[in-house]
Amino acid sequence: MERSDTNDTDLALKPLGAAIELRNPASGLIHHSDRGSPYASDEYRAELKRHGCVASRSRSGDCWDNAVAESFFSTIEFEVLARTDFATRAQAKRTLGSSIACAR
């Protein structure tokens, strides 16, 4: 997966493509995200539609809509990121991947 230093549509599309390839979800999957511009972009929404996914976005200014995701990222931050100094992006990617895989 290529690297992106900015939060842009390309950065959001790459893991979406990887997840769709890995999981091969059935048509009708509900994909929930926040209201960030990458997820609201025409490209991202078209990719969801192409795979039969239904877009669901948080309401503006309502942090409770995203509470599960926020809790997950908080856990990753405090249990993994705060305890580890990564020498490379590759090391961070492996460590985070392992941590996320264990959480499933």
C-alpha positions in Angstrom: 0.0 0.0 0.0 1.4 3.4 -0.9 2.0 6.0 1.7 0.1 9.3 2.0 1.1 12.1 4.3 -2.2 13.8 4.1 -5.8 12.9 5.0 -7.2 12.8 1.5 -9.5 10.6 -0.6 -6.6 8.5 -1.9 -5.6 7.7 1.7 -9.2 6.6 2.5 -9.7 4.6 -0.7 -6.7 2.4 -0.2 -7.8 0.6 3.0 -11.4 0.5 1.7 -10.1 -1.4 -1.4 -8.0 -3.7 0.8 -10.9 -4.4 3.2 -13.3 -5.2 0.3 -10.7 -7.5 -1.3 -10.1 -9.3 2.0 -13.6 -9.5 3.2 -15.7 -9.6 0.0 -18.8 -8.2 1.7 -22.3 -9.0 0.5 -24.2 -6.3 -1.2 -26.0 -4.1 1.3 -23.1 -3.8 3.8 -23.5 -0.6 5.8 -20.3 1.4 5.9 -20.3 4.0 8.7 -17.8 6.9 8.8 -17.5 10.4 10.1 -18.3 13.4 8.0 -14.7 13.9 6.8 -14.2 15.1 3.3 -12.5 11.9 2.1 -15.6 9.9 3.0 -18.0 12.4 1.5 -16.0 12.7 -1.8 -17.7 11.6 -5.0 -14.8 9.1 -5.6 -15.3 7.4 -2.2 -19.0 7.3 -2.5 -18.8 5.9 -6.0 -16.5 3.1 -4.8 -18.9 2.1 -2.0 -21.8 2.1 -4.5 -19.7 0.0 -7.0 -19.4 -2.7 -4.3 -23.0 -2.5 -3.2 -22.2 -0.8 0.1 -24.5 1.7 1.8 -22.9 4.8 3.1 -23.8 5.9 6.7 -22.3 9.0 8.1 -22.3 10.6 11.6 -24.6 13.6 12.2 -22.8 16.9 12.2 -21.4 17.7 15.7 -22.7 14.5 17.3 -19.7 12.6 18.8 -22.0 9.8 20.1 -22.7 8.6 16.5 -19.1 7.5 16.3 -18.6 6.3 19.9 -17.6 2.7 19.1 -14.9 3.9 16.6 -13.7 6.5 19.0 -13.4 4.0 21.8 -11.5 1.6 19.5 -9.0 4.3 18.5 -8.6 5.4 22.1 -7.7 1.8 23.1 -5.2 1.5 20.2 -3.7 4.9 21.2 -3.2 4.0 24.9 -2.4 0.3 24.7 -0.2 0.4 21.6 1.0 3.8 20.5 1.7 5.3 23.9 3.9 2.3 24.8 5.9 2.0 21.6 8.5 4.0 19.7 8.4 2.9 16.1 11.7 3.0 14.1 9.9 2.8 10.8 6.4 3.1 9.3 6.7 -0.6 8.4 7.2 -1.5 12.0 4.2 0.6 13.1 2.1 -1.0 10.4 3.0 -4.5 11.5 2.4 -3.7 15.2 -0.9 -2.0 14.6 -2.0 -4.7 12.2 -1.3 -7.4 14.8 -3.1 -5.4 17.5 -6.1 -4.9 15.4 -6.2 -8.6 14.3 -6.1 -9.6 18.0 -9.0 -7.4 18.8 -11.4 -9.1 16.3 
